Amino acid sequence: MKKKLTYGCILAVLILATALWGASDYMLDYSLRPDNRGKDMNGSWRYMRETYPTLMGWTDSLEKHNGLRDTFITAPDGVRMHAFYIRSVRPARQTAIIVHGYTDNAIRMFHIGYLYHHHLGYNILLPDLRYTGLTGGDAIQMGWLDRKDVLQWIATAPALFGDSLTAVVHGISMGAATTMMVSGEETVPGFVKCYVEDCGYTSVWDQFKKELKEQFGLPAFPLLYTASQLCEVRFGWNFKEASSLRQVEKCTRPMLFIHGDRDDYVPTWMVGPLYEAKPAPKERWIVPGADHAASYQRYPEEYTRRVKAFVDRYNR
């Protein structure tokens, strides 16, 4: 009887473990290999034309004068990575490295490119992160491994725009988390003078915990723990170490925090601990009435004015 109970318990544990591992595998695919609009280049151009029609004269002029250019580099692990770059109309030192969000791509950040290039006269560099746009890779990396890729893109900027450049890194959503993750690295070149993060999350753990609860009604334990372990096995990182919060604690260069007060995707509360963790100098703008990643769309003139005032102060 005892043996039967023991075998039954072992079988139950094995069934439970298999089910949990399968659920973890599903969660990783659901989160890191989603239906990816960032791979739809034509659809992304259509979206930008419909959402930001004022950009079209600018982009048409760039294409007419061969101002919009492609560049490719290879990551240490062999992934081929793509970015758009645009030189300033007049030779300029100031440069913006602009980082897109989850399931977006570089094209979907052209409104921020327009801000820097058209309004401020900057050079701009817009990378496609992994598994988006024309960049390879087999999964989205939620900013943590992307921080290394962005550092590699930053290192290429002098070859594109000149050795005397100064730079700001500006990201939205997952791109904002990537920007904050970059900011804590000791290897950031000295010509990067400041950062702008717009609606980034505190950590991948916090963001996935929130999504697990809202989308599936599930607590963090045990699925988030096992999915994080599986992510480490497959991709070399886990949800807890992928922390914007811990990275901004180490950042001494200026940062502007932007977050909509109606953001329920990356909840507005997240900007509080991020801002408090960041040593000075720092600035914050909580945008009234703006939901996720919509601050520029809602207030383009105010957004431009605030970013200009910030980078004029620090990116010199």
Secondary structure, 3 states (H helix, E strand, C coil): CHHHHHHHHHHHHHHHHHHHHHHHHHHHHHHHCCCCHHHCHHHHHHHHHHHCHHHHHHHHHHHHCCCCEEEEEECCCCCEEEEEEECCCCCCCEEEEEECCCCCCCHHHHHHHHHHHHHCCCEEEEECCCCCCCCCCCCCCCCCCHHHHHHHHHHHHHHHHCCCCEEEEEEECHHHHHHHHHHCCCCCCCCEEEEEEECCCCEHHHHHHHHHHHHHCCCCCCHHHHHHHHHHHHHCCCCCCCEHHHHHCCCCCCEEEEEECCCCCCCHHHHHHHHHHCCCCEEEEEECCCCCCCHHHHCHHHHHHHHHHHHHHHCC
